[in-house]
Amino acid sequence: MSYSAERALSHLYPFIIVASLVCCITSAVAWTHWRYVLNACPDTNCGCVLHGRSAYNSFEGGNIAYCHYATYGLILPLVFAIVLGIYHGYRMCIGKGERKSGTTTLRQRSGDMIVVTTESDLTPDGLSPYYWLPATVISVIMAIYQLIYAAIFTDGFEVTCKQYRESLLKEIQGVGNIVPVIKQRLSCAAVFDFMDYLVESISYERRRYGRINTSICLYFTLLLAWFALAAWIIVCVINIVNMRRTRAARV
């Protein structure tokens, strides 16, 4: 059980590392592209593409703190995933934790030979039973933290999508049947495509260079944030199961 658990962890942690890195990179791309264009607030820095809002004659971004968190918020779980991923990956590469097997031959009175194969569950190179308790605490905390990150990003994503629908109706002066189409049928990917081409900087100092596919950046961050959460939950389950299994060894 311990070996199979370590093998699963040696795959889950690299997945979490890749997913977290992609979240940081894609959110940073979207933030740096829009930070000057959307920063139209007179008193605060509102250059974040998350939690954008439709103003009277422009489209303004959300507080820049949301983008700071979206870009740097996963550094903490990323550090733990890197450390634990290297640890379990190293153990898998050198074969530690694998069950040791042995054979012995028994001779019966009748003269028949019986070969008995033994397999040990805990080996000298296996994980200490005291490992699973701190690992469980860390993974539970990281799963909760990842849930908070994913929820905040999802909320900011949906707010910007909803608010730019309103701004788009103003931009195209939509009336009649075009209103329910944009508000109810137009996907957020299409909404952000409109945003890429229609939202322009209101001053030369806030200009931007070129265009990006904002919907791809935000969707990558959104999906991988939830996938990373699912991976952390699986890590929690593995750690909890092994913590309960080795309870007797810790007493």
VOFI-593666 format. One record per residue (C-alpha): x, y, z; residue in three letters; chain. Coordinates in nm, 4 decimals. Each point is the difference from the previous one (the first is absolute). Example, Ala and Ser with C-alpha at 12.3 -4.5 7.8 and 13.67 -1.06 7.14 Angstrom:
REM VOFI-593666
{{1.2300, -0.4500, 0.7800}, ALA, A}
{{0.1370, 0.3440, -0.0660}, SER, A}
***
This chain:
REM VOFI-593666
{{0.0000, 0.0000, 0.0000}, MET, A}
{{0.2778, 0.2420, 0.0911}, SER, A}
{{0.1848, -0.0602, -0.3260}, TYR, A}
{{-0.3117, 0.0426, -0.2156}, SER, A}
{{-0.0873, 0.3156, 0.1937}, ALA, A}
{{0.3465, 0.1441, -0.0599}, GLU, A}
{{-0.0215, -0.0859, -0.3674}, ARG, A}
{{-0.3307, 0.1859, -0.0273}, ALA, A}
{{0.1429, 0.2990, 0.1872}, LEU, A}
{{0.3042, 0.0062, -0.2278}, SER, A}
{{-0.2406, 0.0622, -0.2903}, HIS, A}
{{-0.2443, 0.2322, 0.1745}, LEU, A}
{{0.2559, 0.2501, 0.1275}, TYR, A}
{{0.1554, 0.0642, -0.3460}, PRO, A}
{{-0.3512, 0.0528, -0.1387}, PHE, A}
{{-0.0683, 0.2556, 0.2744}, ILE, A}
{{0.3314, 0.1721, -0.0767}, ILE, A}
{{-0.0761, 0.0289, -0.3718}, VAL, A}
{{-0.3592, 0.1130, 0.0587}, ALA, A}
{{0.1059, 0.2642, 0.2538}, SER, A}
{{0.2764, 0.1325, -0.2256}, LEU, A}
{{-0.2379, 0.0286, -0.2950}, VAL, A}
{{-0.2518, 0.1845, 0.2211}, CYS, A}
{{0.2658, 0.2485, 0.1074}, CYS, A}
{{0.1274, 0.0562, -0.3551}, ILE, A}
{{-0.3343, 0.0337, -0.1782}, THR, A}
{{-0.1466, 0.2299, 0.2645}, SER, A}
{{0.3155, 0.2127, -0.0149}, ALA, A}
{{-0.0305, 0.0291, -0.3791}, VAL, A}
{{-0.3608, 0.1212, 0.0245}, ALA, A}
{{0.0806, 0.2385, 0.2850}, TRP, A}
{{0.3047, 0.1641, -0.1610}, THR, A}
{{-0.1852, 0.0414, -0.3293}, HIS, A}
{{-0.3000, 0.1796, 0.1513}, TRP, A}
{{0.1534, 0.1790, 0.2996}, ARG, A}
{{0.0305, 0.3389, -0.1740}, TYR, A}
{{-0.3024, -0.0215, -0.2286}, VAL, A}
{{-0.2513, -0.0736, 0.2749}, LEU, A}
{{0.1562, 0.2243, 0.2635}, ASN, A}
{{-0.2454, 0.2864, -0.0429}, ALA, A}
{{-0.0769, 0.0600, 0.3685}, CYS, A}
{{0.1067, 0.3430, 0.1296}, PRO, A}
{{0.0808, -0.1039, 0.3579}, ASP, A}
{{0.0989, -0.3689, -0.0043}, THR, A}
{{0.1881, -0.2385, -0.2230}, ASN, A}
{{-0.2731, -0.1954, -0.1780}, CYS, A}
{{0.2023, -0.1564, -0.2788}, GLY, A}
{{-0.1001, -0.3595, 0.0693}, CYS, A}
{{-0.1918, -0.1938, -0.2609}, VAL, A}
{{-0.1856, -0.1794, 0.2813}, LEU, A}
{{-0.3027, 0.1637, 0.1639}, HIS, A}
{{-0.0271, 0.2530, -0.2813}, GLY, A}
{{-0.2968, 0.2332, -0.0080}, ARG, A}
{{-0.1929, 0.1892, -0.2606}, SER, A}
{{0.0279, 0.3764, 0.0534}, ALA, A}
{{-0.2046, 0.2743, -0.1634}, TYR, A}
{{0.2285, 0.0526, -0.2995}, ASN, A}
{{0.2746, -0.2619, 0.0457}, SER, A}
{{0.0808, -0.3423, 0.1366}, PHE, A}
{{0.2083, -0.0027, 0.3165}, GLU, A}
{{0.1950, -0.2837, 0.1545}, GLY, A}
{{-0.0172, -0.1296, 0.3552}, GLY, A}
{{0.2330, 0.0730, 0.2853}, ASN, A}
{{0.3560, -0.0944, -0.0900}, ILE, A}
{{0.0236, -0.2153, 0.3137}, ALA, A}
{{-0.2139, -0.2662, -0.1700}, TYR, A}
{{0.2551, -0.0410, -0.2793}, CYS, A}
{{0.2867, 0.0035, 0.2477}, HIS, A}
{{-0.1655, -0.2882, 0.1811}, TYR, A}
{{-0.0822, -0.1847, -0.3238}, ALA, A}
{{0.3645, 0.0235, -0.1085}, THR, A}
{{0.1872, -0.0556, 0.3257}, TYR, A}
{{-0.2610, -0.1737, 0.2154}, GLY, A}
{{0.1048, -0.3529, -0.0914}, LEU, A}
{{0.3654, 0.0412, 0.0957}, ILE, A}
{{-0.0579, -0.1501, 0.3454}, LEU, A}
{{-0.1655, -0.3262, -0.1153}, PRO, A}
{{0.2463, -0.0093, -0.2882}, LEU, A}
{{0.2940, -0.0057, 0.2436}, VAL, A}
{{-0.1493, -0.2883, 0.1988}, PHE, A}
{{-0.0821, -0.1895, -0.3199}, ALA, A}
{{0.3555, 0.0413, -0.1293}, ILE, A}
{{0.1610, -0.1163, 0.3256}, VAL, A}
{{-0.2300, -0.3001, 0.0457}, LEU, A}
{{0.0042, -0.0829, -0.3709}, GLY, A}
{{0.3812, -0.0121, -0.0045}, ILE, A}
{{-0.0007, -0.2121, 0.3160}, TYR, A}
{{-0.2446, -0.2627, -0.1257}, HIS, A}
{{0.1372, 0.0087, -0.3542}, GLY, A}
{{0.3504, -0.0653, 0.1309}, TYR, A}
{{-0.1211, -0.2914, 0.2117}, ARG, A}
{{-0.1797, -0.1519, -0.2988}, MET, A}
{{0.3035, 0.0395, -0.2252}, CYS, A}
{{0.2345, -0.1822, 0.2378}, ILE, A}
{{-0.2597, -0.2616, 0.0946}, GLY, A}
{{-0.0430, 0.0844, 0.3668}, LYS, A}
{{-0.3322, -0.0890, 0.1525}, GLY, A}
{{-0.0535, -0.2960, -0.2306}, GLU, A}
{{-0.1103, -0.3142, 0.1710}, ARG, A}
{{0.2728, -0.2588, 0.0557}, LYS, A}
{{-0.0794, -0.3596, -0.0802}, SER, A}
{{0.1766, -0.3214, 0.0912}, GLY, A}
{{-0.0440, -0.3715, -0.0472}, THR, A}
{{0.0646, -0.2989, 0.2187}, THR, A}
{{-0.0333, -0.3720, -0.0620}, THR, A}
{{-0.1714, -0.2384, 0.2421}, LEU, A}
{{0.0297, -0.3778, -0.0157}, ARG, A}
{{-0.2999, -0.2012, 0.1079}, GLN, A}
{{0.0214, -0.3465, 0.1586}, ARG, A}
{{-0.1350, -0.1456, -0.3200}, SER, A}
{{0.3046, 0.1353, -0.1788}, GLY, A}
{{-0.1881, 0.2709, -0.1922}, ASP, A}
{{0.1654, 0.3418, -0.0244}, MET, A}
{{-0.2071, 0.3146, 0.0652}, ILE, A}
{{0.1276, 0.3425, -0.1076}, VAL, A}
{{-0.1311, 0.2823, 0.2209}, VAL, A}
{{0.0223, 0.3595, -0.1201}, THR, A}
{{-0.0034, 0.2761, 0.2588}, THR, A}
{{-0.0550, 0.3704, -0.0628}, GLU, A}
{{0.0558, 0.2686, 0.2588}, SER, A}
{{-0.2366, 0.2938, 0.0253}, ASP, A}
{{0.2403, 0.2329, 0.1820}, LEU, A}
{{0.3659, -0.0104, -0.0995}, THR, A}
{{0.3083, 0.1647, 0.1492}, PRO, A}
{{-0.0147, 0.2475, -0.2901}, ASP, A}
{{-0.3742, 0.0592, 0.0325}, GLY, A}
{{-0.1509, 0.3247, 0.1155}, LEU, A}
{{-0.0111, 0.0539, 0.3728}, SER, A}
{{-0.3515, -0.0315, 0.1421}, PRO, A}
{{0.0585, 0.3434, 0.1545}, TYR, A}
{{0.0239, 0.1550, -0.3491}, TYR, A}
{{-0.3685, -0.0261, -0.0802}, TRP, A}
{{-0.1337, 0.2238, 0.2789}, LEU, A}
{{0.1871, 0.3207, -0.0966}, PRO, A}
{{-0.0489, -0.0844, -0.3679}, ALA, A}
{{-0.3749, -0.0224, 0.0602}, THR, A}
{{-0.0102, 0.3336, 0.1825}, VAL, A}
{{0.1974, 0.1716, -0.2782}, ILE, A}
{{-0.2109, -0.1479, -0.2795}, SER, A}
{{-0.3278, 0.0945, 0.1698}, VAL, A}
{{0.1184, 0.3587, 0.0498}, ILE, A}
{{0.1202, 0.0197, -0.3617}, MET, A}
{{-0.3306, -0.1414, -0.1277}, ALA, A}
{{-0.1949, 0.2645, 0.1916}, ILE, A}
{{0.2363, 0.2697, -0.1252}, TYR, A}
{{-0.0374, -0.1254, -0.3592}, GLN, A}
{{-0.3786, 0.0043, 0.0386}, LEU, A}
{{0.0122, 0.3645, 0.1115}, ILE, A}
{{0.2221, 0.0897, -0.2960}, TYR, A}
{{-0.2225, -0.1766, -0.2521}, ALA, A}
{{-0.3162, 0.1560, 0.1480}, ALA, A}
{{0.1428, 0.3536, -0.0042}, ILE, A}
{{0.1241, -0.0343, -0.3569}, PHE, A}
{{-0.3283, -0.1528, -0.1185}, THR, A}
{{-0.1992, 0.2804, 0.1603}, ASP, A}
{{0.2217, 0.2663, -0.1578}, GLY, A}
{{-0.0249, -0.1719, -0.3379}, PHE, A}
{{-0.3789, -0.0152, 0.0097}, GLU, A}
{{-0.0361, 0.3591, 0.1224}, VAL, A}
{{0.2124, 0.1332, -0.2860}, THR, A}
{{-0.1911, -0.2119, -0.2516}, CYS, A}
{{-0.3359, 0.1218, 0.1311}, LYS, A}
{{0.1042, 0.3639, 0.0182}, GLN, A}
{{0.1460, 0.0065, -0.3484}, TYR, A}
{{-0.3258, -0.1395, -0.1371}, ARG, A}
{{-0.1604, 0.3210, 0.1240}, GLU, A}
{{0.2810, 0.2080, -0.1445}, SER, A}
{{-0.0272, -0.1827, -0.3325}, LEU, A}
{{-0.3703, 0.0820, -0.0256}, LEU, A}
{{0.0851, 0.3667, 0.0481}, LYS, A}
{{0.2809, -0.0223, -0.2557}, GLU, A}
{{-0.2154, -0.1456, -0.2765}, ILE, A}
{{-0.3164, 0.1794, 0.1184}, GLN, A}
{{-0.1753, -0.3338, 0.0177}, GLY, A}
{{-0.3777, -0.0047, 0.0266}, VAL, A}
{{-0.2747, -0.2526, -0.0566}, GLY, A}
{{0.0901, -0.3654, -0.0433}, ASN, A}
{{0.3738, 0.0725, 0.0060}, ILE, A}
{{-0.0220, 0.0628, 0.3756}, VAL, A}
{{-0.0925, -0.3564, 0.1104}, PRO, A}
{{0.2476, -0.1426, -0.2522}, VAL, A}
{{0.2902, 0.1884, 0.1550}, ILE, A}
{{-0.1159, -0.0406, 0.3600}, LYS, A}
{{-0.1057, -0.3642, -0.0108}, GLN, A}
{{0.1455, -0.1780, -0.3021}, ARG, A}
{{0.3371, 0.1609, -0.0689}, LEU, A}
{{0.2752, -0.2007, 0.1689}, SER, A}
{{0.2622, 0.1658, 0.2151}, CYS, A}
{{0.2647, -0.1018, -0.2551}, ALA, A}
{{-0.1835, 0.2021, -0.2656}, ALA, A}
{{-0.0508, 0.2884, 0.2445}, VAL, A}
{{0.3743, 0.0201, 0.0622}, PHE, A}
{{0.0616, -0.0144, -0.3751}, ASP, A}
{{-0.2117, 0.3140, -0.0376}, PHE, A}
{{0.1924, 0.1525, 0.2864}, MET, A}
{{0.3330, -0.0694, -0.1718}, ASP, A}
{{-0.1002, 0.2035, -0.3040}, TYR, A}
{{-0.2375, 0.2644, 0.1325}, LEU, A}
{{0.1550, 0.1187, 0.3262}, VAL, A}
{{0.2631, 0.2600, -0.0752}, GLU, A}
{{0.2135, 0.2127, 0.2275}, SER, A}
{{-0.1431, 0.3390, 0.0857}, ILE, A}
{{0.3370, 0.1759, -0.0058}, SER, A}
{{0.3356, -0.0387, -0.1679}, TYR, A}
{{0.1734, -0.0800, 0.3265}, GLU, A}
{{-0.2270, -0.3010, 0.0500}, ARG, A}
{{0.0513, -0.1434, -0.3451}, ARG, A}
{{0.0550, -0.3694, -0.0625}, ARG, A}
{{0.2053, -0.1758, -0.2616}, TYR, A}
{{-0.1650, -0.2661, -0.2117}, GLY, A}
{{-0.2786, -0.2300, 0.1115}, ARG, A}
{{-0.0175, -0.3218, 0.1938}, ILE, A}
{{-0.2662, -0.2665, 0.0223}, ASN, A}
{{-0.1331, 0.0972, 0.3411}, THR, A}
{{-0.2559, -0.2792, 0.0146}, SER, A}
{{0.2686, -0.2694, -0.0425}, ILE, A}
{{0.2157, 0.1517, 0.2745}, CYS, A}
{{-0.2875, 0.0263, 0.2444}, LEU, A}
{{-0.1490, -0.3396, -0.0836}, TYR, A}
{{0.3376, -0.1709, 0.0423}, PHE, A}
{{0.0345, 0.1544, 0.3447}, THR, A}
{{-0.3595, -0.0808, 0.0909}, LEU, A}
{{0.0046, -0.3654, -0.1045}, LEU, A}
{{0.3454, -0.0846, 0.1310}, LEU, A}
{{-0.0759, 0.1646, 0.3334}, ALA, A}
{{-0.2892, -0.2435, 0.0490}, TRP, A}
{{0.2019, -0.2946, -0.1341}, PHE, A}
{{0.2741, 0.0812, 0.2506}, ALA, A}
{{-0.2644, 0.0049, 0.2731}, LEU, A}
{{-0.1162, -0.3471, -0.1060}, ALA, A}
{{0.3605, -0.1219, 0.0147}, ALA, A}
{{0.0479, 0.1445, 0.3502}, TRP, A}
{{-0.3196, -0.1737, 0.1140}, ILE, A}
{{0.1301, -0.3334, -0.1301}, ILE, A}
{{0.3285, 0.0641, 0.1823}, VAL, A}
{{-0.1987, 0.0659, 0.3181}, CYS, A}
{{-0.1895, -0.3273, -0.0381}, VAL, A}
{{0.3223, -0.1972, -0.0527}, ILE, A}
{{0.1650, 0.1602, 0.3013}, ASN, A}
{{-0.3040, -0.0507, 0.2241}, ILE, A}
{{-0.0371, -0.3657, -0.0977}, VAL, A}
{{0.3666, -0.0709, 0.0725}, ASN, A}
{{-0.0098, 0.1982, 0.3233}, MET, A}
{{-0.2864, -0.2164, 0.1238}, ARG, A}
{{0.1673, -0.3166, -0.1240}, ARG, A}
{{0.3238, 0.0722, 0.1902}, THR, A}
{{-0.1713, 0.1154, 0.3191}, ARG, A}
{{0.0976, -0.3162, 0.1885}, ALA, A}
{{0.3658, 0.0428, -0.0983}, ALA, A}
{{0.0077, 0.3502, 0.1480}, ARG, A}
{{-0.1277, -0.1098, 0.3403}, VAL, A}
***
